[in-house]
């Protein structure tokens, strides 16, 4: 879908006039980095059963956890090969210009930080696959240190502090988003004077509520996406 010149000109005007932009990103911003959209052609859900990523199945049995780690390891290898693209760098440039309030992302690939977005401005609603956390005590460790301990059969060691189950620090199906990430996202949305969506289908809630919240607060809404979204009439 080609962007009409007048739409691009309007976007430039809005960005120049804004002082506290919230950028909201989904899987579409990372496709040019080689990470397929989960729901698109060649995406994760064409290769794996989403049920295998449900938290209840992970907790249910050792066999299910091994299967989870095998699939997650394959996805992690793809993420490690990815590099930030021009869109990630453009978002980081908004921060350098002093116009960025926050980046709210549905992605778990860590590419915004790789591109230079400051961690304190980044709200990762669905977590980060580059970190592993204990489900019991909450200990967090870098995945690059933990991943070599996972066997080819998907056997992952227990937490070295409490013996609890270790899992990538991402939100699985059946898990609630953390109250802290939702609180921060709501505060930044309420404070913004431009809400810019990049690469999100805007169908997953509660995340998809934030663009509407920005509108109710009086901020313009801009959507840059390959396909239509339910929020297009308001943008």
C-alpha positions in Angstrom: 0.0 0.0 0.0 1.6 3.2 -1.1 1.3 6.3 1.2 -0.3 9.3 -0.5 2.1 12.3 -0.5 -0.4 14.4 1.3 -0.5 11.9 4.2 3.3 12.0 4.5 3.2 15.8 4.5 0.6 15.7 7.3 2.7 13.3 9.3 5.7 15.5 9.0 3.6 18.5 10.2 2.3 16.6 13.2 5.8 15.4 14.2 7.3 18.9 13.9 4.5 20.3 16.1 4.7 17.6 18.8 6.8 17.8 21.9 5.9 14.5 23.6 5.3 11.7 21.1 4.3 8.2 22.1 5.4 5.6 19.5 3.4 2.3 19.7 5.0 -0.6 17.8 4.0 -4.1 16.8 5.5 -7.0 14.9 5.3 -5.0 11.6 8.2 -2.8 12.6 10.6 -5.7 12.8 9.7 -7.6 9.6 12.4 -5.8 7.7 14.8 -7.0 10.3 14.0 -10.6 9.3 11.5 -11.4 12.1 8.2 -12.5 10.5 4.9 -11.1 11.8 3.4 -13.8 14.1 0.1 -13.8 12.2 1.5 -13.1 8.7 2.8 -15.4 6.0 5.8 -17.4 7.3 5.0 -16.3 10.8 5.4 -18.2 14.0 1.8 -19.4 14.1 2.2 -21.1 10.8 5.0 -23.2 12.2 3.9 -23.8 15.8 0.7 -24.4 17.7 -0.1 -21.3 19.8 -1.4 -23.6 22.5 2.1 -24.8 23.1 2.9 -21.3 24.3 0.1 -21.2 26.9 1.2 -20.7 30.5 -1.0 -23.5 31.7 0.6 -26.0 29.4 4.1 -24.8 30.4 3.2 -25.4 34.1 1.4 -28.7 33.5 4.3 -31.1 32.7 8.0 -31.5 32.1 7.3 -32.7 28.6 5.4 -29.5 27.8 8.2 -27.4 29.2 10.8 -29.2 27.0 8.6 -28.6 23.9 8.2 -25.0 24.9 11.9 -24.4 25.3 12.7 -26.2 21.9 10.3 -23.8 20.1 11.4 -20.8 22.0 15.1 -21.6 21.3 14.3 -21.6 17.6 12.6 -18.2 17.8 15.5 -16.8 20.0 18.1 -17.8 17.4 16.1 -15.8 14.8 16.0 -12.8 17.1 19.8 -13.0 17.7 20.4 -12.7 14.0 18.2 -9.7 13.6 19.4 -6.1 13.5 17.5 -2.9 13.9 16.2 -1.4 10.7 15.6 2.1 9.5 12.2 2.3 11.4 13.8 1.4 14.7 16.5 4.0 14.1 14.0 6.6 13.2 12.2 6.1 16.5 15.5 6.4 18.3 16.1 9.7 16.4 12.9 11.1 17.8 14.5 10.7 21.2 17.7 12.4 20.2 15.5 15.3 18.9 13.9 15.6 22.3 10.4 14.8 21.0 9.9 11.3 22.3 7.9 10.6 25.5 8.0 6.8 25.3 8.0 3.8 23.1 5.2 1.3 24.0 6.0 -2.0 22.2 4.2 -5.3 21.8 7.5 -6.8 20.6 9.8 -9.0 22.6 12.8 -8.8 20.2 14.8 -6.0 22.0 15.5 -4.2 18.8 14.4 -0.8 20.1 17.2 -0.9 22.7 19.6 -2.2 20.1 18.7 0.9 17.9 19.5 3.3 20.8 16.1 3.9 22.5 16.9 4.5 26.2 15.6 1.7 28.5 13.8 4.2 30.7 11.7 5.4 27.7 10.8 1.8 26.6 7.7 0.0 27.8 7.7 -3.7 26.7 4.1 -4.8 27.3 4.9 -8.4 26.4 8.3 -8.7 28.0 11.7 -9.4 26.4 12.9 -12.7 25.0 16.5 -11.7 25.8 15.9 -12.2 29.5 14.9 -15.4 31.5 13.0 -15.1 34.7 12.1 -17.5 37.6 8.3 -17.9 37.9 8.7 -18.4 41.7 11.1 -15.8 43.0 11.4 -13.5 40.1 15.1 -13.7 39.6 16.1 -12.4 36.1 19.2 -13.4 34.2 20.4 -12.5 30.7 19.3 -15.2 28.2 22.7 -15.2 26.6 24.1 -16.6 29.8 21.2 -19.0 30.4 20.5 -20.3 26.9 23.7 -22.5 26.7 22.5 -24.4 29.7 19.3 -25.5 27.8 19.8 -28.9 26.2 18.9 -29.8 22.6 16.0 -31.7 24.0 14.7 -28.6 25.7 15.7 -29.5 29.3 16.2 -26.2 31.1 17.9 -25.9 34.6 15.9 -24.7 37.6 16.4 -21.4 39.3 19.8 -21.4 41.1 18.3 -19.3 43.9 15.0 -21.1 44.8 14.7 -24.1 42.5 11.7 -22.6 40.6 10.9 -22.9 37.0 12.8 -20.7 34.6 11.1 -19.2 31.5 11.8 -16.5 29.0 10.6 -13.2 30.4 7.8 -12.8 27.9 4.1 -12.8 28.4 2.6 -16.2 27.3 -1.0 -16.9 26.4 -2.9 -17.0 29.7 -0.6 -14.6 31.5 -1.7 -11.1 32.4 0.4 -8.1 31.4 2.2 -6.6 34.4 0.4 -3.8 36.2 3.6 -1.7 36.1 3.9 -1.8 32.3 0.2 -1.0 32.0 0.4 1.9 34.5 3.4 3.4 32.7 1.8 3.0 29.3 -1.4 4.7 30.5 0.6 7.6 32.0 2.6 8.2 28.9 -0.4 8.0 26.7 -2.3 10.5 28.8 0.7 12.9 28.6 1.4 12.7 24.8 0.6 15.2 22.1 0.9 12.7 19.3 0.3 8.9 19.3 2.2 7.2 16.4 1.4 3.5 15.7 3.9 1.6 13.6 3.4 -2.0 12.4 0.5 -3.1 14.6 -2.8 -4.7 13.6 -4.4 -3.2 16.8 -6.5 -6.2 17.5 -4.8 -7.4 20.7 -6.3 -6.0 23.9 -5.6 -4.3 26.3 -2.7 -2.9 24.2 -5.0 -1.8 21.4 -6.9 0.4 23.8 -4.0 2.9 24.2 -4.5 4.6 20.8 -8.1 5.2 21.6 -7.1 6.5 25.0 -4.8 9.0 23.4 -7.6 10.2 21.2 -9.9 10.8 24.1 -7.1 12.9 25.7 -6.9 15.1 22.6 -3.8 13.7 20.9 -3.8 13.1 17.1 -3.5 9.5 16.1 -1.3 8.3 13.2 -1.2 4.7 12.0 1.6 3.4 9.8 0.7 -0.2 8.9 0.7 -2.5 5.9 -2.9 -3.7 6.4 -6.0 -1.9 7.6 -6.7 -1.8 11.4 -9.9 -1.4 13.3 -8.7 2.1 14.4 -8.2 3.5 10.9 -11.4 5.6 10.9 -10.1 7.6 13.9 -6.6 8.2 12.5 
